[in-house]
């Protein structure tokens, strides 16, 4: 009796196995991307808050030395720059008060915290970005 020779299967993946792997990777990516995007937004938000507080401290030191807050034109431009360029910082100042504002731009506009503000009293607030939802609360946005 003769037997038919057995065919040797080469090691490798079948098309079905490859499609299963691609599908699983697609699902994982779909789940992970929103979390990653929120992580990135939160990081840039932290940089904007840090810039506002740093400029506020600089203004307080200048007011202590001069007796009044300096004019916006006297602030070093690089001090108002937020790393990553996702926020634009502006300053409104008088001799007795100031308000710093960090306005999101680009992809940061979708961040739920909106526009950050801090003033000479240390009051921290958020404002609504035009066309976006009402910002999240102060506690959530300033502590995370």
C-alpha positions, 0 to 999 in steps of 0.5 A, spaced: 500 500 500 502 506 498 500 512 502 500 519 499 506 523 501 504 528 506 504 536 504 509 540 509 506 546 511 510 552 512 510 556 518 506 562 517 500 566 518 494 565 514 490 570 511 484 569 517 489 569 522 492 576 519 485 579 519 484 577 526 490 581 528 489 587 524 482 587 527 484 586 534 489 592 533 484 596 530 480 596 536 485 597 541 487 603 537 480 606 537 480 605 545 487 608 546 487 614 542 481 618 546 485 617 552 492 619 549 489 625 546 486 627 553 493 626 556 496 630 551 491 636 552 492 635 559 499 636 558 499 642 554 493 645 559 498 644 565 504 648 561 499 654 560 497 654 567 504 654 569 506 660 564 500 664 567 503 663 574 510 664 572 508 671 569 504 672 575 509 671 580 514 676 575 509 681 575 508 681 583 516 681 584 516 687 579 510 691 582 514 690 589 520 693 586 517 699 582 511 700 586 506 699 580 505 693 575 509 694 569 505 695 562 504 689 558 509 692 553 515 691 558 514 684 559 519 680 556 516 676 550 519 670 551 516 670 558 509 670 555 510 664 550 507 657 552 511 651 550 508 647 545 504 653 542 497 651 544 496 657 548 496 664 547 498 668 553 495 676 553 496 681 559 491 686 561 495 691 566 494 697 570 498 700 575 494 697 580 492 690 577 493 685 572 489 680 568 493 674 564 489 670 559 491 663 556 487 662 550 487 655 547 489 654 539 489 649 534 487 642 537 487 645 544 481 648 542 477 642 544 479 642 551 474 642 556 477 647 560 477 653 555 480 659 556 484 660 563 485 667 567 488 669 573 488 676 576 492 680 581 488 677 587 490 670 585 483 668 582 483 663 577 477 662 572 476 659 565 472 662 560 468 659 554 471 658 547 467 661 542 463 655 539 465 650 544 461 648 551 461 651 557 468 650 560 469 645 566 469 647 573 475 651 576 477 645 581 478 640 575 481 645 570 486 648 575 488 642 579 489 637 573 
